[in-house]
Amino acid sequence: MENLIAYLVAYLCGAVPFGLIFGKIFAGVDITKSGSRSIGATNVLRVIKEQNPKKAKFIAILTVVCDVLKGLMPLFVAKFLGLSEATLWAMAVLAVIGHCFSPFLAFEGGKGVATGAGVLGFFLPYELLIAVVVWFVVGKILKISSLASLLALLALVISSFILHADLSIYSHAPILIIAYIVVYKHIPNIKRLLSGKEAKVI
């Protein structure tokens, strides 16, 4: 029973659309009606920058921080309560699913990058550090958020097989599921990248 409650909490916490909430509170903008319609920080920055450049970066950073924490905090609580490693991994996957397919947004949502980074960093801090470096370098050079995120994800997955060839749950399945969800949500971006039409944001 406690596992089911943990799963529900992880999913519902992950589903909280902070980008939408902060956009409305601080800028009076509904980000789900403009840009990519995503609730993630990139769309927050893109949409709000057009109307209120001074607030855009602050709201985007706040969105990233809260999207990371909404995946992390349930995991810390669950670990404190002594729930198993397998349960924690399942919670991590559900947090990302909640963010990407939120019941508060008719099962739409964000791309899962920040929340995915948060939950994966809980288990794999060194791999996350590698991913952040890749994200920063690619973003700095090419200034394309989606490409930076996808290459960072690839770096994390590959490094997880190198640094943690044997996870405590004897499977990389949760990592691959999260990666699949993030890539799936980026399909429109991938199509634009292949056609050379993806916008530069970061």
PAPAPA-236139 format. One line per 3 residues: number of its first residue (from 0); for each residue x negated, y, z negated of N, C-alpha, C. Coordinates in nm, 4 decimals, always signed. Layout:
residues N
NUM) X,Y,Z,X,Y,Z,X,Y,Z | ...
This chain:
residues 202
0) -0.0826,-0.1203,+0.0000,+0.0000,+0.0000,+0.0000,-0.0869,+0.1265,+0.0000 | -0.1946,+0.1235,-0.0808,-0.2803,+0.2420,-0.0877,-0.3487,+0.2678,+0.0461 | -0.3781,+0.1601,+0.1207,-0.4376,+0.1779,+0.2522,-0.3406,+0.2475,+0.3480
3) -0.2146,+0.2075,+0.3436,-0.1144,+0.2679,+0.4306,-0.0987,+0.4165,+0.4003 | -0.1000,+0.4501,+0.2712,-0.0908,+0.5912,+0.2319,-0.2126,+0.6678,+0.2828 | -0.3302,+0.6069,+0.2698,-0.4536,+0.6704,+0.3167,-0.4490,+0.6938,+0.4672
6) -0.3988,+0.5954,+0.5408,-0.3886,+0.6092,+0.6861,-0.2943,+0.7238,+0.7235 | -0.1804,+0.7322,+0.6546,-0.0817,+0.8358,+0.6834,-0.1382,+0.9738,+0.6508 | -0.2061,+0.9848,+0.5376,-0.2664,+1.1127,+0.4981,-0.3714,+1.1566,+0.6006
9) -0.4558,+1.0629,+0.6426,-0.5597,+1.0948,+0.7405,-0.4977,+1.1431,+0.8716 | -0.3954,+1.0739,+0.9165,-0.3301,+1.1109,+1.0424,-0.2637,+1.2477,+1.0327 | -0.1898,+1.2720,+0.9249,-0.1171,+1.3982,+0.9109,-0.2111,+1.5156,+0.8868
12) -0.3190,+1.4930,+0.8132,-0.4184,+1.5994,+0.7945,-0.4842,+1.6323,+0.9285 | -0.5186,+1.5291,+1.0039,-0.5780,+1.5503,+1.1354,-0.4843,+1.6218,+1.2303 | -0.3549,+1.6068,+1.2074,-0.2545,+1.6631,+1.2979,-0.2279,+1.8115,+1.2753
15) -0.2768,+1.8674,+1.1654,-0.2506,+2.0092,+1.1369,-0.3158,+2.0963,+1.2452 | -0.2386,+2.1745,+1.3188,-0.2928,+2.2531,+1.4321,-0.3488,+2.3879,+1.3868 | -0.4664,+2.3843,+1.3283,-0.5232,+2.5074,+1.2736,-0.5435,+2.6151,+1.3793
18) -0.5846,+2.5762,+1.4994,-0.6039,+2.6749,+1.6052,-0.4762,+2.7525,+1.6342 | -0.3649,+2.6822,+1.6419,-0.2355,+2.7461,+1.6649,-0.1984,+2.8358,+1.5477 | -0.2155,+2.7834,+1.4264,-0.1794,+2.8583,+1.3050,-0.2607,+2.9868,+1.2944
21) -0.3919,+2.9747,+1.3085,-0.4784,+3.0930,+1.2944,-0.4560,+3.1928,+1.4072 | -0.4317,+3.1422,+1.5287,-0.4043,+3.2323,+1.6406,-0.2819,+3.3180,+1.6149 | -0.1776,+3.2572,+1.5589,-0.0544,+3.3304,+1.5303,-0.0720,+3.4260,+1.4132
24) -0.1411,+3.3792,+1.3066,-0.1570,+3.4608,+1.1862,-0.2469,+3.5818,+1.2105 | -0.3620,+3.5586,+1.2698,-0.4630,+3.6634,+1.2803,-0.4577,+3.7443,+1.4098 | -0.3959,+3.6893,+1.5144,-0.3942,+3.7616,+1.6418,-0.2555,+3.7707,+1.7047
27) -0.1575,+3.7049,+1.6445,-0.0227,+3.7091,+1.7006,-0.0125,+3.6429,+1.8361 | -0.0970,+3.5398,+1.8586,-0.1034,+3.4729,+1.9887,-0.0711,+3.3242,+1.9740 | +0.0114,+3.2729,+2.0636,+0.0397,+3.1297,+2.0694,-0.0545,+3.0681,+2.1725
30) -0.1625,+3.0040,+2.1260,-0.2638,+2.9522,+2.2185,-0.2159,+2.8315,+2.2980 | -0.1037,+2.7720,+2.2571,-0.0527,+2.6559,+2.3304,+0.0220,+2.6975,+2.4573 | +0.0336,+2.8279,+2.4799,+0.1040,+2.8766,+2.5984,+0.0096,+2.9398,+2.7004
33) -0.1217,+2.9349,+2.6706,-0.2185,+2.9967,+2.7624,-0.3438,+2.9112,+2.7739 | -0.4249,+2.9405,+2.8743,-0.5496,+2.8672,+2.8927,-0.5245,+2.7200,+2.9183 | -0.5977,+2.6361,+2.8456,-0.5795,+2.4919,+2.8592,-0.4641,+2.4405,+2.7737
36) -0.4063,+2.5305,+2.6933,-0.2967,+2.4987,+2.5998,-0.3422,+2.4090,+2.4850 | -0.4704,+2.3881,+2.4732,-0.5252,+2.3059,+2.3654,-0.5292,+2.3870,+2.2364 | -0.5286,+2.3167,+2.1222,-0.5349,+2.3848,+1.9924,-0.6782,+2.3948,+1.9407
39) -0.7739,+2.3549,+2.0229,-0.9130,+2.3561,+1.9806,-0.9768,+2.4935,+1.9881 | -1.0962,+2.5037,+1.9308,-1.1652,+2.6314,+1.9198,-1.1994,+2.6941,+2.0544 | -1.2311,+2.6126,+2.1548,-1.2660,+2.6677,+2.2857,-1.1494,+2.7437,+2.3456
42) -1.0304,+2.6858,+2.3376,-0.9139,+2.7558,+2.3912,-0.8764,+2.8746,+2.3047 | -0.8968,+2.8617,+2.1742,-0.8737,+2.9750,+2.0837,-0.9603,+3.0925,+2.1277 | -1.0887,+3.0662,+2.1500,-1.1817,+3.1705,+2.1913,-1.1415,+3.2287,+2.3269
45) -1.1092,+3.1410,+2.4215,-1.0761,+3.1851,+2.5571,-0.9521,+3.2742,+2.5592 | -0.8464,+3.2292,+2.4917,-0.7185,+3.3002,+2.4975,-0.7222,+3.4300,+2.4179 | -0.7711,+3.4225,+2.2950,-0.7683,+3.5408,+2.2090,-0.8689,+3.6459,+2.2558
48) -0.9778,+3.6011,+2.3185,-1.0794,+3.6949,+2.3687,-1.0203,+3.7901,+2.4709 | -0.9201,+3.7439,+2.5461,-0.8576,+3.8280,+2.6479,-0.7773,+3.9416,+2.5855 | -0.7247,+3.9185,+2.4649,-0.6374,+4.0172,+2.4028,-0.7015,+4.0889,+2.2848
51) -0.7888,+4.0175,+2.2156,-0.8502,+4.0771,+2.0965,-0.9922,+4.0242,+2.0797 | -1.0858,+4.0754,+2.1584,-1.2243,+4.0246,+2.1567,-1.2907,+4.0298,+2.0196 | -1.2549,+4.1289,+1.9387,-1.3179,+4.1449,+1.8080,-1.2832,+4.0301,+1.7128
54) -1.1641,+3.9765,+1.7272,-1.1192,+3.8703,+1.6376,-1.1433,+3.7306,+1.6931 | -1.1672,+3.7208,+1.8225,-1.1719,+3.5908,+1.8884,-1.2766,+3.4975,+1.8291 | -1.3992,+3.5460,+1.8132,-1.5062,+3.4600,+1.7642,-1.4803,+3.4160,+1.6200
57) -1.4321,+3.5075,+1.5365,-1.4018,+3.4739,+1.3973,-1.2958,+3.3641,+1.3897 | -1.1888,+3.3789,+1.4678,-1.0804,+3.2804,+1.4643,-1.1272,+3.1472,+1.5194 | -1.2103,+3.1503,+1.6230,-1.2627,+3.0259,+1.6813,-1.3512,+2.9523,+1.5806
60) -1.4389,+3.0263,+1.5112,-1.5258,+2.9636,+1.4112,-1.4433,+2.9067,+1.2968 | -1.3442,+2.9825,+1.2519,-1.2563,+2.9355,+1.1445,-1.1840,+2.8080,+1.1868 | -1.1428,+2.8026,+1.3121,-1.0748,+2.6839,+1.3657,-1.1678,+2.5629,+1.3647
63) -1.2920,+2.5819,+1.4098,-1.3894,+2.4719,+1.4093,-1.4099,+2.4184,+1.2692 | -1.4323,+2.5087,+1.1752,-1.4591,+2.4679,+1.0368,-1.3428,+2.3876,+0.9803 | -1.2219,+2.4367,+1.0005,-1.1044,+2.3678,+0.9450,-1.0750,+2.2374,+1.0186
66) -1.1021,+2.2331,+1.1494,-1.0818,+2.1090,+1.2240,-1.1816,+2.0013,+1.1792 | -1.3010,+2.0435,+1.1428,-1.3989,+1.9489,+1.0877,-1.3536,+1.9011,+0.9496 | -1.3153,+1.9960,+0.8644,-1.2800,+1.9629,+0.7261,-1.1541,+1.8772,+0.7153
69) -1.0597,+1.8948,+0.8072,-0.9360,+1.8166,+0.7965,-0.9607,+1.6684,+0.8241 | -1.0695,+1.6389,+0.8941,-1.1085,+1.4994,+0.9108,-1.1943,+1.4505,+0.7966 | -1.2805,+1.5392,+0.7459,-1.3759,+1.5021,+0.6414,-1.3131,+1.4844,+0.5040
72) -1.2298,+1.5786,+0.4628,-1.1817,+1.5806,+0.3240,-1.1070,+1.4531,+0.2836 | -1.0158,+1.4004,+0.3667,-0.9501,+1.2742,+0.3287,-1.0507,+1.1603,+0.3104 | -1.1594,+1.1615,+0.3883,-1.2603,+1.0564,+0.3768,-1.3353,+1.0668,+0.2436
75) -1.3692,+1.1873,+0.2043,-1.4368,+1.2058,+0.0761,-1.3478,+1.1603,-0.0398 | -1.2203,+1.1972,-0.0323,-1.1258,+1.1571,-0.1379,-1.1108,+1.0059,-0.1409 | -1.0950,+0.9456,-0.0239,-1.0777,+0.8002,-0.0158,-1.2016,+0.7271,-0.0673
78) -1.3188,+0.7792,-0.0340,-1.4422,+0.7170,-0.0839,-1.4511,+0.7290,-0.2352 | -1.4136,+0.8450,-0.2885,-1.4127,+0.8656,-0.4332,-1.3183,+0.7676,-0.5019 | -1.2074,+0.7364,-0.4348,-1.1088,+0.6437,-0.4910,-1.1492,+0.4978,-0.4743
81) -1.2592,+0.4753,-0.4036,-1.3119,+0.3396,-0.3918,-1.2539,+0.2570,-0.2789 | -1.1947,+0.3224,-0.1794,-1.1412,+0.2460,-0.0669,-1.2552,+0.1899,+0.0171 | -1.2274,+0.0822,+0.0871,-1.3331,+0.0107,+0.1591,-1.3855,+0.0892,+0.2789
84) -1.5050,+0.0500,+0.3248,-1.5663,+0.1132,+0.4411,-1.4784,+0.0964,+0.5652 | -1.4194,-0.0202,+0.5798,-1.3316,-0.0448,+0.6946,-1.2107,+0.0486,+0.6924 | -1.1556,+0.0705,+0.5736,-1.0425,+0.1619,+0.5598,-1.0834,+0.3044,+0.5960
87) -1.2026,+0.3441,+0.5533,-1.2527,+0.4780,+0.5839,-1.2692,+0.4971,+0.7351 | -1.3212,+0.3963,+0.8025,-1.3363,+0.4055,+0.9477,-1.2006,+0.4164,+1.0162 | -1.1039,+0.3398,+0.9684,-0.9694,+0.3470,+1.0262,-0.9098,+0.4859,+1.0047
90) -0.9345,+0.5442,+0.8885,-0.8879,+0.6805,+0.8605,-0.9531,+0.7805,+0.9561 | -1.0808,+0.7591,+0.9849,-1.1522,+0.8481,+1.0762,-1.0874,+0.8465,+1.2144 | -1.0573,+0.7282,+1.2628,-0.9926,+0.7157,+1.3939,-0.8558,+0.7834,+1.3918
93) -0.7801,+0.7627,+1.2859,-0.6454,+0.8196,+1.2772,-0.6480,+0.9712,+1.2666 | -0.7503,+1.0266,+1.2025,-0.7627,+1.1722,+1.1949,-0.7806,+1.2322,+1.3337 | -0.8627,+1.1674,+1.4162,-0.8843,+1.2151,+1.5532,-0.7569,+1.1989,+1.6360
96) -0.6891,+1.0868,+1.6189,-0.5619,+1.0647,+1.6892,-0.4618,+1.1727,+1.6488 | -0.4582,+1.2043,+1.5190,-0.3676,+1.3085,+1.4712,-0.3946,+1.4428,+1.5353 | -0.5235,+1.4765,+1.5476,-0.5596,+1.6044,+1.6101,-0.5218,+1.6075,+1.7577
99) -0.5463,+1.4992,+1.8262,-0.5223,+1.4939,+1.9713,-0.3762,+1.4710,+2.0079 | -0.3033,+1.4043,+1.9186,-0.1632,+1.3724,+1.9447,-0.0821,+1.4061,+1.8196 | -0.0672,+1.5356,+1.7957,-0.0045,+1.5831,+1.6718,+0.1481,+1.5728,+1.6768
102) +0.2097,+1.5148,+1.5726,+0.3560,+1.5100,+1.5674,+0.4169,+1.6495,+1.5490 | +0.3343,+1.7453,+1.5064,+0.3815,+1.8828,+1.4898,+0.3848,+1.9582,+1.6228 | +0.3280,+1.8971,+1.7280,+0.3216,+1.9615,+1.8597,+0.3754,+1.8692,+1.9682
105) +0.4771,+1.7908,+1.9323,+0.5367,+1.6956,+2.0274,+0.4313,+1.6009,+2.0828 | +0.3381,+1.5622,+1.9960,+0.2306,+1.4672,+2.0268,+0.1341,+1.5184,+2.1354 | +0.1198,+1.6510,+2.1402,+0.0114,+1.7126,+2.2148,-0.0924,+1.7555,+2.1114
108) -0.2013,+1.8167,+2.1578,-0.3012,+1.8598,+2.0605,-0.4294,+1.9058,+2.1250 | -0.5397,+1.8882,+2.0503,-0.6696,+1.9325,+2.0974,-0.7476,+1.8224,+2.1653 | -0.8759,+1.8475,+2.1859,-0.9624,+1.7526,+2.2561,-1.0356,+1.6580,+2.1613
111) -1.0299,+1.6855,+2.0312,-1.0866,+1.5925,+1.9333,-1.2344,+1.6100,+1.9025 | -1.2975,+1.7132,+1.9575,-1.4422,+1.7270,+1.9410,-1.4804,+1.7614,+1.7974 | -1.4235,+1.8687,+1.7419,-1.4613,+1.9108,+1.6068,-1.4208,+1.8083,+1.5015
114) -1.2979,+1.7586,+1.5103,-1.2519,+1.6586,+1.4134,-1.3313,+1.5296,+1.4290 | -1.3582,+1.4906,+1.5528,-1.4406,+1.3724,+1.5778,-1.5802,+1.3886,+1.5222 | -1.6380,+1.5083,+1.5406,-1.7713,+1.5345,+1.4870,-1.7715,+1.5249,+1.3347
117) -1.6657,+1.5765,+1.2741,-1.6564,+1.5726,+1.1291,-1.6527,+1.4312,+1.0737 | -1.5655,+1.3490,+1.1292,-1.5505,+1.2133,+1.0749,-1.6711,+1.1259,+1.1096 | -1.7267,+1.1433,+1.2290,-1.8439,+1.0630,+1.2656,-1.9666,+1.1064,+1.1852
120) -1.9754,+1.2355,+1.1560,-2.0853,+1.2843,+1.0747,-2.0809,+1.2311,+0.9323 | -1.9619,+1.1990,+0.8864,-1.9465,+1.1400,+0.7522,-2.0210,+1.0080,+0.7425 | -2.0166,+0.9297,+0.8488,-2.0814,+0.7984,+0.8503,-2.2206,+0.8023,+0.9133
123) -2.2366,+0.8899,+1.0125,-2.3581,+0.8885,+1.0948,-2.4199,+1.0286,+1.1027 | -2.4727,+1.0798,+0.9920,-2.5241,+1.2177,+0.9920,-2.6405,+1.2413,+1.0871 | -2.7307,+1.1433,+1.1014,-2.8452,+1.1623,+1.1910,-2.8013,+1.1644,+1.3364
126) -2.7070,+1.0776,+1.3693,-2.6536,+1.0764,+1.5054,-2.5806,+1.2076,+1.5359 | -2.5090,+1.2588,+1.4354,-2.4400,+1.3859,+1.4557,-2.5401,+1.4985,+1.4785 | -2.6496,+1.4960,+1.4048,-2.7531,+1.5985,+1.4225,-2.8079,+1.5958,+1.5650
129) -2.8312,+1.4766,+1.6166,-2.8774,+1.4625,+1.7555,-2.7735,+1.5195,+1.8515 | -2.6469,+1.4874,+1.8264,-2.5386,+1.5360,+1.9124,-2.5288,+1.6878,+1.9097 | -2.5451,+1.7464,+1.7915,-2.5377,+1.8928,+1.7788,-2.6504,+1.9597,+1.8575
132) -2.7692,+1.9013,+1.8504,-2.8827,+1.9556,+1.9264,-2.8535,+1.9509,+2.0759 | -2.8002,+1.8371,+2.1233,-2.7655,+1.8234,+2.2656,-2.6582,+1.9251,+2.3028 | -2.5562,+1.9373,+2.2178,-2.4480,+2.0331,+2.2441,-2.5033,+2.1745,+2.2542
135) -2.5908,+2.2113,+2.1629,-2.6448,+2.3477,+2.1606,-2.7297,+2.3754,+2.2852 | -2.8165,+2.2804,+2.3182,-2.9062,+2.3004,+2.4329,-2.8269,+2.3096,+2.5630 | -2.7351,+2.2144,+2.5844,-2.6546,+2.2151,+2.7069,-2.5664,+2.3399,+2.7128
138) -2.5058,+2.3734,+2.5987,-2.4196,+2.4910,+2.5945,-2.4960,+2.6187,+2.6208 | -2.6165,+2.6262,+2.5665,-2.6981,+2.7463,+2.5828,-2.7420,+2.7634,+2.7283 | -2.7766,+2.6529,+2.7920,-2.8275,+2.6596,+2.9295,-2.7146,+2.6724,+3.0317
141) -2.6137,+2.5858,+3.0209,-2.5090,+2.5819,+3.1231,-2.3840,+2.6615,+3.0870 | -2.3653,+2.6858,+2.9566,-2.2514,+2.7640,+2.9072,-2.1160,+2.7050,+2.9478 | -2.1095,+2.5721,+2.9503,-1.9828,+2.5035,+2.9790,-1.9490,+2.4156,+2.8592
144) -1.8466,+2.4539,+2.7855,-1.8134,+2.3873,+2.6601,-1.7829,+2.2390,+2.6774 | -1.7018,+2.2057,+2.7770,-1.6609,+2.0665,+2.7944,-1.7794,+1.9763,+2.8266 | -1.8686,+2.0224,+2.9137,-1.9861,+1.9424,+2.9502,-2.0778,+1.9253,+2.8303
147) -2.0963,+2.0312,+2.7532,-2.1789,+2.0228,+2.6332,-2.1207,+1.9220,+2.5344 | -1.9890,+1.9246,+2.5179,-1.9227,+1.8332,+2.4240,-1.9337,+1.6886,+2.4701 | -1.9125,+1.6649,+2.5991,-1.9169,+1.5283,+2.6510,-2.0582,+1.4700,+2.6451
150) -2.1584,+1.5498,+2.6763,-2.2966,+1.5011,+2.6689,-2.3395,+1.4805,+2.5237 | -2.2912,+1.5651,+2.4347,-2.3198,+1.5473,+2.2923,-2.2570,+1.4174,+2.2415 | -2.1348,+1.3901,+2.2857,-2.0671,+1.2659,+2.2486,-2.1449,+1.1454,+2.2993
153) -2.1907,+1.1523,+2.4232,-2.2697,+1.0431,+2.4806,-2.3973,+1.0209,+2.3992 | -2.4625,+1.1298,+2.3609,-2.5847,+1.1202,+2.2809,-2.5565,+1.0546,+2.1463 | -2.4427,+1.0888,+2.0861,-2.4076,+1.0303,+1.9567,-2.3822,+0.8808,+1.9690
156) -2.3062,+0.8425,+2.0712,-2.2747,+0.7000,+2.0885,-2.4013,+0.6191,+2.1131 | -2.4869,+0.6667,+2.2035,-2.6101,+0.5944,+2.2341,-2.6997,+0.5851,+2.1109 | -2.7162,+0.6968,+2.0406,-2.8034,+0.6962,+1.9226,-2.7474,+0.6087,+1.8112
159) -2.6137,+0.5932,+1.8053,-2.5553,+0.5071,+1.7016,-2.5945,+0.3611,+1.7223 | -2.6077,+0.3214,+1.8482,-2.6500,+0.1836,+1.8767,-2.7985,+0.1640,+1.8487 | -2.8741,+0.2731,+1.8533,-3.0181,+0.2641,+1.8264,-3.0474,+0.2724,+1.6772
162) -2.9888,+0.3735,+1.6108,-3.0186,+0.3973,+1.4693,-2.9377,+0.3077,+1.3763 | -2.8184,+0.2691,+1.4214,-2.7324,+0.1815,+1.3404,-2.6855,+0.0640,+1.4257 | -2.7802,-0.0159,+1.4670,-2.7458,-0.1321,+1.5491,-2.6480,-0.2241,+1.4780
165) -2.6604,-0.2301,+1.3461,-2.5687,-0.3123,+1.2659,-2.4983,-0.2236,+1.1642 | -2.3775,-0.1816,+1.1972,-2.2987,-0.1033,+1.1030,-2.2476,-0.1927,+0.9912 | -2.2095,-0.1296,+0.8807,-2.1621,-0.2077,+0.7658,-2.0350,-0.2860,+0.7973
168) -1.9593,-0.2410,+0.8969,-1.8363,-0.3128,+0.9338,-1.8618,-0.4075,+1.0518 | -1.9901,-0.4209,+1.0904,-2.0320,-0.5149,+1.1955,-1.9654,-0.4869,+1.3297 | -1.9324,-0.3613,+1.3548,-1.8687,-0.3275,+1.4819,-1.8821,-0.1776,+1.5093
171) -1.9062,-0.1440,+1.6349,-1.9068,-0.0046,+1.6772,-1.7706,+0.0359,+1.7336 | -1.6718,-0.0490,+1.7157,-1.5404,-0.0240,+1.7751,-1.4809,+0.1117,+1.7370 | -1.4841,+0.1529,+1.6087,-1.4252,+0.2841,+1.5758,-1.4932,+0.3993,+1.6488
174) -1.6254,+0.3909,+1.6628,-1.6993,+0.4951,+1.7339,-1.6547,+0.5005,+1.8799 | -1.6435,+0.3837,+1.9408,-1.6052,+0.3763,+2.0820,-1.4600,+0.4206,+2.1022 | -1.3734,+0.3920,+2.0059,-1.2331,+0.4351,+2.0160,-1.2252,+0.5871,+2.0107
177) -1.2972,+0.6466,+1.9162,-1.2997,+0.7926,+1.9061,-1.3564,+0.8535,+2.0335 | -1.4648,+0.7941,+2.0839,-1.5258,+0.8443,+2.2082,-1.4269,+0.8350,+2.3244 | -1.3550,+0.7251,+2.3325,-1.2568,+0.7068,+2.4396,-1.1478,+0.8136,+2.4319
180) -1.0983,+0.8405,+2.3110,-0.9930,+0.9412,+2.2934,-1.0422,+1.0780,+2.3390 | -1.1634,+1.1137,+2.2969,-1.2196,+1.2440,+2.3335,-1.2374,+1.2548,+2.4853 | -1.2905,+1.1506,+2.5473,-1.3089,+1.1517,+2.6930,-1.1736,+1.1586,+2.7631
183) -1.0768,+1.0814,+2.7146,-0.9425,+1.0827,+2.7734,-0.8822,+1.2234,+2.7708 | -0.8978,+1.2925,+2.6589,-0.8430,+1.4278,+2.6468,-0.9185,+1.5277,+2.7334 | -1.0391,+1.4902,+2.7761,-1.1198,+1.5779,+2.8608,-1.1038,+1.5475,+3.0107
186) -1.0135,+1.4568,+3.0470,-0.9984,+1.4209,+3.1889,-0.9747,+1.5433,+3.2780 | -0.8862,+1.6378,+3.2392,-0.8699,+1.7572,+3.3244,-1.0006,+1.8350,+3.3394 | -1.0781,+1.8425,+3.2291,-1.2065,+1.9132,+3.2357,-1.3040,+1.8408,+3.3272
189) -1.3034,+1.7077,+3.3182,-1.3935,+1.6276,+3.4019,-1.3608,+1.6487,+3.5495 | -1.2325,+1.6532,+3.5822,-1.1909,+1.6775,+3.7208,-1.2396,+1.8135,+3.7680 | -1.2283,+1.9151,+3.6801,-1.2749,+2.0491,+3.7175,-1.4271,+2.0535,+3.7293
192) -1.4953,+1.9778,+3.6419,-1.6416,+1.9717,+3.6505,-1.6856,+1.9122,+3.7839 | -1.6201,+1.8055,+3.8248,-1.6561,+1.7385,+3.9496,-1.6272,+1.8245,+4.0715 | -1.5282,+1.9127,+4.0585,-1.4939,+2.0002,+4.1709,-1.5628,+2.1351,+4.1614
195) -1.6411,+2.1549,+4.0544,-1.7133,+2.2798,+4.0362,-1.6267,+2.3957,+3.9933 | -1.5110,+2.3657,+3.9344,-1.4159,+2.4717,+3.8971,-1.4056,+2.4919,+3.7458 | -1.4841,+2.4195,+3.6673,-1.4755,+2.4344,+3.5223,-1.5313,+2.5690,+3.4800
198) -1.4529,+2.6397,+3.3966,-1.4929,+2.7746,+3.3541,-1.6040,+2.7707,+3.2509 | -1.6881,+2.8734,+3.2541,-1.7908,+2.8884,+3.1517,-1.7319,+2.9644,+3.0348 | -1.7554,+2.9093,+2.9142,-1.6959,+2.9708,+2.7966,-1.8000,+3.0060,+2.6922
201) -1.8863,+2.9082,+2.6578,-1.9781,+2.9307,+2.5468,-2.1110,+2.9873,+2.5967
